[in-house]
Amino acid sequence: MVLRAWPAPDTQRGSLMRIHGWLASTRFLGFVPIPEPGLQGATVHEEGGRLWDLAPWMPGEPDLGRPPSRMRLCSGALALATFHQCLSSFTSFGPSPNLALRLRELKHLISGGYQELRVFVARGLREAQRDVALRWLDQAEREAPRHIERIHYLANREYRLQPCLRDARPEHFLFERDRVTGIIDFGAMGMDAVACDVSRLLAEWVGEDRVSRAQAFDAYVSIRHLGEHEILLIKALDTTSALLAAGHWIRWHYVEGRAFEDSEAVHRGIVRGLERLDRLCSSPD
């Protein structure tokens, strides 16, 4: 079992109870750790000024290969689609909160945010990632205006919203051999379009490997259909990631001065961001 202490004061009891309610609806899947009720029947417990829950420890290990084997890639996509399908009864309609947030961030960067970050990077020590960061900033500032109108259009469309992971990373998908034995870490769960989860998982797991993306996409849609505008939303999310992701690493390192256990994390994050931006710049639209 896993006894989890949720961050205080960031975690609200109502939000955590809502997540637990969603997870309870996926009990039959077998790969979702369902929180256990206490003696009073509650799954959320308060002690020492923090919220706690208790859930089964899920077996297996994540596959961090980029990309993983075809069997594991398809198994992961099928598990995500099944998870989404299981929660499809909790449906509403509206704009994607994720894309709306990214649109606001992108507008800020275009209106001077890229330049602000450039000032901090220029003042920093001459580290390995400094020149890469400046290249990304120059390129992103030139490229962003080309996409803003389309992103604005898609951000204002209505989509089918439902409970989503909102943090669908390869680290959260556990395997034994080629079978998914666990999906873990639901703290970011919330209502959004399923395209947000699909985009995040494919971006981190397979990048621009077209064959692997097609295989994962085909596996997903064999369970959960994606409409035309959901597919366009995936593309918009991929575009915004290329225009934003490296900027997060730059801000964390040069502006906020965050420390990371992995000393190479910042450099890798910015390099990956530049690679994605290079591919976006070379695309015809």
Steps between C-alpha positions, in 0.01 A plus 500: 500500500599864450418762763515838329523839669367767264673839477368754748339747458477446123267198514132564566291227663215546252730467200662186638163343579385573146809323360434203728142486372619489142755229577235287670322481163808333347523223759437219251796598281745342741789738432374802696587520874165564669530685836389292798225627735575538869285380790254785444477428128700803384794467259647841590650532848624812677786483748770744600365773277528284188271282291586132460378201303585132489505300176647174367860497384482421128749247361726563202748757378472789252654469156698816434624394158455768235309340336422180693437169326200490268313262732546722805420814306171352377421357844550842656280670239229236545512541879465878469207464260330247726550729799346789307212289374426380852462862616305623198174520696639801692457726200453871447571731206719806477842635394810303598638650827846373406510674163347817647781512758763450231346771282524751787862403561584528131340844471709616797820370338423666167427833671840515667544180699756350262708818531476493880632144507779596260620766746525245784682246280747764378582590863556135595822307516632366172369147551458224244133580445535880479560518124227241439258702713575818304453314170163367620387846612595661168331228299185480715451878490512493119279191465222563753308771308457258208284269715317727741186550287440126457564429868261781596230347275540151648521634856155654459332188362292268717616143556368204690660533843543217750736391778855482361839425652639839390846357572516199268872433513681171426619496864139444608437188288626177660569176313567134564630359174274668241193540720399820677475417870453850635425862422605713795514857631158662461566824684462712185170343391230735379246567229645553154496359147660156468723649229705656781598160636564354155719794399705489823563126491595489132722809526702357790503136392549506123567862406486543122553132416218480245478121492477472878249787520280331239516168685406658833228712341344199323501305827333787685222560245419128490351560847410869510413689179656842446304755300648739245524792742652280771774407252551869420519565875780244531693684228441835672626359830809363325561844348464683831736252667768584245447872568480474881670193647865610488389835638384327817849354553655838427274673754553234767878519464584860411213691663390290798835331569347159562734212586453157342641170625599415143764757407437444129121537516496867398735447206303198373170682538615801298664283233181294459304823475729630226473173309120521510508862392734417211249244376215748534690765304566254218133399472302662215220639724 
